[in-house]
Structure formats: C-alpha cells, structure tokens
C-alpha cells in the first residue's frame, strides 16, 4: 500500500472516530447552553454559584430545571399541591384560546407519559404510498370513535414520519391486517428514518428470541429461563420445582410474574425521584408550553405594532414600564374600527379607489386578488371552507387519513375530474399548516361529525388524542375493572368444593 493510500485511510478512520463524538458533544453543548441562557437570568444572584466563583458552571441550568421539576412533582402529590393544580387548570380552561391549547398539550403528555400507553412504543412497516411500496411507521394507538366506525376491521393510528425530519409526516389509519410489526426499538426506527436508510438497526441475538421451541413445553421452558434471569438480576425469591405437567408450570409462572411485578417492588430513592421528575414534567409542561405560546403571540404583535404607534399615544411614554399585549389590543381595535368605517358609503368608496390603484400594479394586483379571494371564501358565513372534517382513502385503498373540505371543485378541474368533485386539504402531522390539496368525488369522501378543532387536535397529536372517546373509555375501563375485582372477590369467598361443582355443572 502506498503512502498516499495509507494516509487517506488514516484520514477517513480519524473522521469516522472523531466526527460522531464531536457532533454529539456539540449537540450536548448547544442544549446545555440553550438551557443555561434561559435559566441563569431567573436565578437570584445570591443563589447563583457564578456570584461566588470566578467562572460559570456549564449545565447548572439543567440541574436547576431537573431539581425544580422533582420539587414540583413531590409537592403536587400532596393534597394542597393537587388543589393548586386543579385550581390552575380550572383557571386556564376558562381562557378561550389558551384553554384549548392547554387541553391539547395536557392530553398528549398524559397519554405519552402513561405507563400503559401504546403511543410510539411499536415500530411497524406499512404499504405506503401504494401497494408494494413500504415505509416505516410508529403506532400511536388503536383507532376509536367514529373513525373506527366508518372503517372496517380493527384499525390502528400510524404516524409515518418524513426523512430526514421525523417531527413531521402523515397520520394514517391502517387495518391491522396491513400492519407488519417490527422487533426493532423506536430509537432504531428513528435512526433508520433520519439517516434515510443508511443506518441499519442492530440485529438481535437469535438465542434470546421467542418462538424457537417446537411446542408449548419448550416455550414454557424459555419463559422460565427468562424469568429466572430476571429473578437473579432483581434478587427476587423465585424457586422453580420440577412440575408434573404444563398446567402446574403455567400456574407457577403466573405466580412468579406477580412477584416480579414492578408495582410490588420496594420503592428506592432513585425510583421515587424519577417519579417526582415525571410528575413535575407532567404538571409544568402543559402550563409552560401554553404560556410560552401565548407570550410568543403577544410579543409578535407588540414588536410589529408598537413601533407604529405615535409616541404621544403610547402609554409606555408616560409610564415607567411597558404594557404587555398593547400591540395585540391595538390590532384588534384597529381591525374593528376599519370594519366599522368601511361599512359606510365613504368607507366603501375609499376601498374601491384603493383596489383600483392596486389593480394598476403588475405583480401586486395578482397577489392582492389571490389573498382577498382566500379571505373572502374563508370568512363568509355561507362558506364551506374548513367547516367539515372528512375521512378519505389515502394514499391507497384501505388506508385512511383525515382531511378538511375547502369547497367545491370548479372550472377546468371540475370538468377534468369524474363526477362532482370537492376540494380536500390533507394536513401533515404535527404541523397542519402544510399538506396536500386533493380533488375527490363526493362518494369517495366520508364525512365525520367531529368539529374542525377536534380534527386538528387529532392530526396535531398524531392520533394520540382521540376526540370525544377518551373520557368515556376511562369510565368504561374503570367500570370493567371494578366488576372484575368484585367477581374475583366473590370467587375467592366461595369454598373450593362449591367452585369445583359449578365448573363441572357448566
């Protein structure tokens, strides 16, 4: 091998070793810096280590955030904390737009952080965008409500992410028979999507996989071996005995699974702190996200509108402080005043003269005409734009997606499509401001009774939040659990002889 070839190999080997480490450290440093820059100004100087040290402590902001979340989690587990959270939620839900944002965020986080949640727990393969073409997706839950009623068989909510940005994609409703579950973890699935297929998931050890036995007895032995390993790791007092049959072994396995149940394990300090951390996150995240969105909207209007207000009319000129939300209030009042003035004869005349002046400009007249037509169509009372939520087969038969009717197809498009077609906007997940415009015949569209807000909620959450069925499902599940507990208690109270006679009579 020549010197140049050896040098080239060393160079690429150096890149291969150092680049992943460098990029990981760079991302970690960016996250630490981002958190520190926002948390440090909130810490009183007497509590900040930088006040007493000659240098800053990188990562101190993250430590403060984690400690604060744990503290909030520990406080909200008590009666007073729960009362404060309940009152805060009641207060937020009374604010028109803020209440909806808080409700969406809280419901999504509740579902994601729930231990029994299936959201983003399974990686699947689905035929997308047509038969014979496959894509990676993530199950976000089983389809419920009217979407399930309008489709056949058992259907699952599947989020199909885009590459290389998996934070956007499409929410599809796929029948169970068309879903192929993969053994790879969610992390491996996301790596595969982000890399565009370059990074392949690691293959699992074939010796640790189930289904290698030739019968029930072999499978029972595999289960026993796995649980014995769990016993050794967890130091649980399980002891297997030579059984006389499969039935006895299964009963021992059931008893062992009860003993290995995490809920019965002693709670350690680390486990308690972890629970406090997730509780604090669950309590603060919806409020923080809602407040952040509200502040961002108010700040946008303040920065855009306040500079246009004359200094003599600006309250900040006469007060020692600014008024947050002044730009938003000014915008609302200005729109209302313009609407009032243009309702009269003089206002109409001014609008007509202004439109004629704009129509004389080559490029601006096209932009003005398009924007005006969009707003007139969306805001007029008899408009059907974004008034109805529909279910359509996309991107292939037996795969479903949520869309919104924007109007009837007209002109050349109506003449070129079969039957009476309508305009359907198909949004992406979780950003519904982008998507596809489709033209479908009336008979290919199934209208839903859910509101546009509920449809957007389902799209934004990737199918995690199903409008109108979550509370009912919780009540039903609670009722079923109580019935099971009552039946179990009744069965335990019966003598063994009576139970045996009832089984033989049945």
C-alpha positions in Angstrom: 0.0 0.0 0.0 1.4 3.4 -1.0 1.9 6.2 1.4 -0.9 8.2 -0.1 -3.4 5.4 0.2 -2.3 4.8 3.8 -2.7 8.5 4.6 -6.1 8.5 3.1 -7.2 5.5 5.1 -5.9 7.1 8.3 -7.7 10.3 7.5 -11.1 8.6 7.0 -10.5 6.5 10.0 -9.9 9.7 12.0 -13.1 11.2 10.7 -15.1 8.0 11.5 -13.8 8.0 15.1 -13.9 11.8 15.9 -16.9 13.0 13.9 -19.6 11.2 15.9 -18.0 12.2 19.2 -17.6 15.8 18.1 -21.2 16.1 16.8 -22.6 14.5 20.0 -20.6 16.8 22.2 -21.5 19.8 20.1 -25.3 19.0 20.3 -25.0 18.4 24.1 -23.1 21.7 24.5 -25.8 23.5 22.5 -28.6 22.0 24.6 -26.7 22.9 27.8 -26.0 26.5 26.6 -29.7 26.9 25.5 -31.0 25.9 28.9 -28.3 27.9 30.8 -29.0 31.1 28.8 -32.7 30.9 29.8 -32.4 29.7 33.4 -29.4 31.8 34.7 -31.3 35.2 34.4 -34.1 33.7 36.5 -31.8 32.7 39.4 -31.3 35.3 42.1 -27.6 36.4 42.3 -27.2 35.2 45.9 -28.2 31.7 44.8 -26.0 31.6 41.7 -22.6 29.9 42.0 -21.2 32.3 39.5 -21.6 35.1 42.1 -19.0 33.4 44.3 -16.9 31.7 41.7 -14.6 33.2 39.1 -16.1 31.0 36.4 -19.5 29.8 35.3 -20.8 26.3 35.8 -21.9 24.8 32.5 -25.0 22.7 32.9 -26.1 24.5 36.1 -29.4 25.5 34.4 -30.2 21.8 33.6 -29.5 20.9 37.2 -31.9 23.6 38.4 -34.6 22.5 35.9 -34.4 18.9 37.0 -34.4 19.8 40.7 -37.3 22.2 40.2 -39.3 19.5 38.4 -38.6 17.0 41.1 -39.7 19.5 43.8 -42.9 20.4 41.9 -43.6 16.7 41.5 -43.1 16.0 45.2 -45.3 19.0 46.2 -48.2 18.1 43.8 -48.5 14.6 45.2 -50.0 16.1 48.4 -53.5 17.4 49.0 -52.5 21.1 48.8 -50.5 20.6 45.7 -53.3 18.7 43.9 -55.7 21.5 44.9 -53.4 24.2 43.5 -53.0 22.2 40.2 -56.8 21.7 40.0 -57.5 25.4 40.5 -54.8 26.4 38.0 -56.3 24.1 35.4 -59.7 25.5 36.0 -58.4 29.0 35.6 -56.6 28.1 32.3 -59.5 26.4 30.8 -61.7 29.5 31.2 -59.5 31.5 28.8 -60.9 30.9 25.2 -57.9 30.0 23.1 -55.4 29.3 25.9 -57.7 26.7 27.4 -57.8 24.7 24.1 -54.0 24.8 23.8 -53.6 23.7 27.4 -56.2 20.9 27.0 -54.4 19.5 23.9 -51.0 19.7 25.4 -52.0 18.1 28.7 -53.9 15.3 27.0 -50.9 14.5 24.7 -48.4 14.4 27.6 -50.8 12.4 29.7 -51.0 9.8 27.0 -47.3 9.8 26.2 -46.1 9.5 29.8 -48.7 7.0 30.9 -47.1 3.6 31.7 -49.9 1.7 29.8 -49.8 4.0 26.8 -49.0 2.4 23.4 -48.1 5.7 21.8 -44.8 5.5 20.0 -44.0 2.1 21.6 -44.0 0.0 18.4 -42.3 0.3 15.0 -44.2 -1.1 12.1 -44.0 -1.5 8.4 -46.9 -0.3 6.2 -47.5 -0.2 2.5 -47.1 3.5 1.7 -47.7 5.3 -0.6 -49.1 2.4 -2.7 -49.3 -1.4 -2.7 -45.9 -2.9 -2.9 -44.0 0.1 -1.5 -43.2 0.0 2.2 -42.4 2.7 4.8 -41.6 2.7 8.5 -44.3 4.0 10.8 -45.0 4.2 14.5 -48.2 3.1 16.2 -49.7 5.9 18.3 -52.8 4.0 19.4 -55.8 1.9 18.3 -58.4 3.8 16.3 -61.5 4.7 18.3 -64.7 6.6 17.8 -66.4 7.4 14.6 -63.2 6.9 12.5 -63.2 3.3 13.6 -67.0 3.0 12.9 -66.5 4.3 9.3 -63.7 1.8 8.6 -63.7 -1.9 8.6 -62.0 -4.4 10.9 -59.5 -3.3 13.6 -57.7 -0.1 12.6 -54.6 1.5 14.2 -53.3 5.1 14.2 -50.0 5.1 12.4 -47.6 8.0 12.2 -45.5 7.8 9.0 -42.5 10.3 9.5 -40.7 12.2 6.9 -36.9 11.9 6.2 -34.7 13.4 7.5 -37.0 15.3 9.8 -39.2 12.8 11.7 -41.1 15.5 13.5 -43.4 15.9 10.5 -45.3 13.3 8.5 -48.8 11.9 8.0 -51.3 10.4 10.3 -52.8 7.3 8.7 -55.4 4.8 9.8 -54.3 1.3 8.8 -56.2 -2.0 9.2 -54.4 -4.5 11.5 -54.0 -7.0 8.7 -51.9 -4.5 6.7 -49.5 -3.8 9.6 -46.3 -5.7 9.9 -44.8 -5.2 13.4 -41.0 -5.0 13.6 -38.8 -6.1 16.5 -36.6 -3.0 16.3 -36.9 -0.4 19.0 -38.3 3.1 18.5 -34.8 4.5 18.7 -33.6 2.2 15.9 -36.7 3.1 13.8 -36.0 6.9 14.2 -32.3 6.3 13.3 -33.4 4.5 10.2 -35.7 7.3 9.1 -33.3 10.2 9.9 -30.4 8.5 8.1 -32.6 7.8 5.0 -31.9 4.1 5.4 -28.1 4.5 5.8 -28.1 3.4 9.4 -29.5 -0.1 9.8 -30.8 -1.4 13.1 -28.7 -3.8 15.1 -29.8 -7.4 14.7 -31.0 -9.1 17.8 -29.4 -12.2 19.3 -31.3 -15.2 17.8 -30.8 -17.1 21.0 -32.9 -14.6 23.0 -35.9 -14.6 20.7 -39.1 -16.3 21.4 -40.8 -19.0 19.3 -37.7 -21.2 18.9 -39.3 -24.1 20.6 -41.1 -26.9 18.9 -44.1 -27.0 21.3 -45.8 -25.5 24.3 -43.4 -27.2 26.7 -40.4 -25.7 25.0 -42.0 -22.2 25.1 -42.7 -22.7 28.9 -39.0 -23.5 29.4 -38.0 -20.4 27.6 -40.3 -18.3 29.7 -38.9 -19.9 32.9 -35.3 -19.3 31.8 -36.1 -15.6 31.1 -37.9 -15.2 34.4 -35.1 -16.9 36.3 -32.6 -14.4 34.7 -34.9 -11.6 35.9 -35.0 -13.1 39.3 -31.3 -13.2 39.6 -31.0 -9.6 38.4 -33.7 -8.4 40.7 -32.9 -10.7 43.6 -36.5 -12.0 43.9 -37.2 -15.1 45.8 -38.5 -17.3 42.9 -37.6 -21.0 43.0 -38.7 -23.4 40.3 -39.6 -27.0 41.1 -40.0 -30.0 38.8 -43.6 -29.9 37.7 -45.7 -32.8 36.8 -47.4 -31.1 33.9 -47.8 -27.9 31.8 -50.7 -26.7 33.9 -48.7 -26.6 37.1 -45.8 -24.9 35.3 -48.1 -22.2 34.0 -49.5 -21.6 37.4 -46.0 -21.2 38.8 -45.2 -18.8 36.0 -48.3 -16.7 36.8 -47.3 -16.5 40.5 -43.7 -15.6 39.5 -45.0 -12.8 37.2 -47.0 -11.4 40.1 -43.8 -11.4 42.3 -41.8 -9.8 39.5 -44.5 -7.1 39.1 -42.7 -3.7 39.3 -45.6 -2.3 41.3 -44.7 -4.8 44.1 -41.0 -4.0 44.2 -39.7 -1.8 47.0 -39.5 1.9 46.0 -35.9 3.1 46.1 -34.8 6.8 46.5 -33.8 6.9 42.8 -37.2 5.5 41.8 -39.1 8.0 43.9 -37.0 10.9 42.5 -37.7 9.6 39.0 -41.5 9.5 39.7 -41.3 13.1 41.1 -39.4 14.2 38.0 -42.1 12.8 35.6 -44.9 14.1 37.8 -43.3 17.6 37.8 -42.9 17.4 34.0 -46.5 16.4 33.5 -47.7 19.2 35.7 -45.5 22.0 34.4 -45.0 21.2 30.7 -48.6 21.9 29.6 -48.7 25.2 31.5 -45.2 26.2 30.3 -46.0 25.4 26.6 -49.3 27.2 26.8 -47.8 30.3 28.5 -44.9 30.2 26.0 -47.2 30.2 23.0 -49.4 33.0 24.5 -46.3 35.1 25.3 -44.8 34.5 21.8 -48.1 35.6 20.1 -48.3 38.7 22.3 -44.6 39.5 21.8 -45.0 39.2 18.0 -47.8 41.7 17.9 -46.0 44.0 20.3 -42.8 44.1 18.2 -44.8 44.6 15.0 -47.4 47.1 16.1 -46.0 49.2 18.9 -43.3 50.9 16.8 -46.2 52.2 14.6 -47.9 53.9 17.5 -47.1 57.6 17.9 -45.0 58.3 21.0 -47.7 60.6 22.4 -50.3 57.8 22.2 -48.0 55.1 23.6 -48.7 54.5 27.3 -45.0 53.4 27.7 -44.0 57.1 27.1 -45.9 58.3 30.1 -45.4 55.2 32.3 -42.1 53.8 33.8 -42.9 50.4 32.3 -44.4 48.9 29.1 -47.8 47.2 28.8 -47.6 43.6 27.5 -50.2 42.9 24.9 -50.6 46.5 23.8 -49.9 45.6 20.2 -52.5 42.8 20.3 -55.1 45.1 21.8 -54.2 47.8 19.3 -54.5 45.3 16.3 -58.0 44.1 17.5 -59.3 47.7 18.0 -57.8 48.8 14.6 -59.5 45.9 12.7 -62.8 46.7 14.5 -62.5 50.4 13.6 -61.7 49.6 10.0 -64.6 47.3 9.7 -66.9 49.9 11.2 -65.7 52.7 8.8 -65.8 50.5 5.7 -69.4 49.7 6.3 -70.5 53.2 5.3 -70.6 54.9 1.9 -67.4 56.8 2.4 -65.5 53.8 3.6 -66.7 51.7 0.6 -65.6 54.5 -1.8 -62.1 54.6 -0.2 -61.8 50.8 -0.5 -62.9 50.8 -4.2 -60.4 53.6 -5.0 -57.6 51.7 -3.2 -58.4 48.4 -5.1 -58.4 50.2 -8.4 -55.0 51.7 -7.6 -53.6 48.2 -6.7 -55.1 46.7 -9.8 -52.9 49.0 -11.9 -49.7 47.5 -10.4 -48.5 44.5 -12.5 -47.4 42.0 -9.8 -49.1 43.3 -6.7 -52.6 43.0 -8.3 -52.2 39.3 -8.6 -51.1 38.9 -5.0 -53.9 41.1 -3.7 -56.5 39.3 -5.8 -55.5 35.9 -4.6 -55.2 36.9 -0.9 -58.6 38.7 -1.0 -60.3 35.8 -2.6 -58.9 33.4 0.0 -60.1 35.6 2.9 -63.5 36.2 1.4 -64.0 32.5 0.9 -62.9 31.5 4.4 -64.7 34.3 6.3 -68.0 34.5 4.7 -70.8 32.7 6.7 -72.1 30.5 3.9 -68.6 29.3 3.0 -67.9 25.6 3.4 -64.1 26.1 3.7 -62.7 24.3 6.7 -66.2 23.7 8.1 -66.3 19.9 7.8 -63.9 17.1 8.7 -63.8 14.1 6.4 -62.2 10.6 6.1 -60.6 9.7 2.8 -58.6 6.7 1.5 -55.1 7.9 1.3 -52.6 7.2 -0.1 -54.1 3.9 -1.2 -57.2 1.8 -0.8 -57.9 0.6 2.8 -55.5 3.3 4.3 -57.4 6.2 5.7 -56.5 9.8 6.6 -58.3 12.9 8.0 -58.9 15.9 5.6 -60.9 19.1 5.6 -63.3 20.3 2.9 -62.3 23.6 1.5 -65.0 23.9 -1.2 -66.5 22.5 -4.4 -64.1 22.0 -7.3 -64.9 24.4 -10.1 -63.8 25.3 -13.6 -61.4 23.2 -15.6 -60.7 21.0 -12.6 -64.3 20.0 -12.2 -64.6 19.3 -15.9 -61.5 17.1 -15.9 -62.4 15.0 -12.8 -65.1 12.3 -12.8 -68.4 13.2 -11.1 -68.9 16.1 -8.8 -65.6 16.6 -7.1 -64.8 18.6 -3.9 -61.5 20.2 -2.7 -59.9 18.4 0.2 -57.0 19.7 2.2 -54.9 16.9 3.7 -52.7 18.2 6.5 -49.4 16.9 7.7 -48.6 15.9 11.3 -47.9 17.6 13.7 -47.9 20.8 11.6 -51.3 21.1 10.0 -50.4 24.4 8.1 -48.8 22.3 5.3 -50.1 19.3 3.4 -51.7 18.4 0.0 -54.6 19.7 -1.9 -56.7 16.8 -3.4 -59.8 16.7 -5.6 -62.1 13.8 -4.8 -65.6 12.8 -5.9 -68.3 13.1 -3.2 -68.8 9.3 -3.0 -65.1 8.9 -2.1 -65.4 11.1 1.0 -66.8 10.0 4.4 -68.0 13.0 6.4 -67.3 13.0 10.2 -69.3 14.6 12.9 -66.3 15.9 14.8 -65.6 19.6 14.7 -62.7 21.1 12.8 -61.0 21.9 16.2 -61.3 18.2 17.2 -60.0 17.1 13.8 -57.0 19.4 14.1 -56.4 18.1 17.6 -56.2 14.5 16.3 -53.9 15.5 13.5 -51.5 17.6 15.6 -51.3 14.8 18.3 -50.5 12.2 15.7 -53.6 10.2 16.7 -52.6 10.1 20.4 -55.7 12.2 21.3 -59.0 10.9 20.0 -61.7 13.5 20.5 -64.8 12.5 22.4 -63.8 9.0 23.4 -61.0 9.3 25.9 -63.2 10.2 28.9 -65.8 7.6 28.0 -63.1 4.9 27.6 -61.7 5.7 31.1 -65.1 5.5 32.7 -65.8 2.2 30.9 -62.4 0.8 31.9 -62.9 1.8 35.5 -66.3 0.1 35.5 -64.9 -3.1 34.0 -62.0 -3.1 36.5 -64.4 -2.8 39.4 -66.6 -5.6 38.0 -63.5 -7.8 37.6 -62.4 -7.1 41.2 -65.9 -7.8 42.5 -66.0 -11.1 40.6 -62.6 -12.1 41.8 -63.5 -11.3 45.4 -66.7 -13.3 45.1 -64.8 -16.2 43.7 -62.2 -16.1 46.5 -65.0 -16.2 49.1 -66.5 -19.4 47.6 -65.3 -22.7 49.0 -63.2 -24.8 46.7 -65.8 -27.6 46.5 -68.6 -25.2 45.5 -66.4 -23.6 42.8 -65.5 -27.1 41.5 -69.1 -28.2 41.4 -70.0 -25.0 39.5 -67.3 -25.7 36.9 -68.4 -29.3 36.5 -72.0 -28.2 36.1 -71.1 -25.7 33.5 
